[in-house]
Amino acid sequence: MIKASVMYPNTPGARFDHEYYRDTHMPLVKRLMGDYCRTYTVDRGLAGGMPGAPPTYVAMCHIYCDSVEDFQKGFGPNAKQILADVANYTDLSPVLQISDVVVG
């Protein structure tokens, strides 16, 4: 299993609508990716590693798929529609990482 993590750097003055992301955007991603997306999670950054430090990322999602190929099959054909929705909840540029889930 792989995990595609989409992370939004915590940037002062940036806009991020957590409710829209949780309630509208991620369900859209799941619907468009269909069975290629086994499940997903959404995180809201709370704090950094030191007391009082801000979180590194304001938000993240993790999309779980059986393989990189399945992620590409689910996301690729829908990328235009998914990416067009980003402006509805943020002005940040996301960072993507795909990882092999070693322990789940």
Secondary structure, DSSP 8 states (H G I E B T S, - for coil): -EEEEEEEE--TT--B-HHHIIIIIHHHHHHHHGGG--EEEEEE----SSTT---SEEEEEEEEES-HHHHHHHHGGGHHHHHHHGGGTBSS--EEEEEE-S--
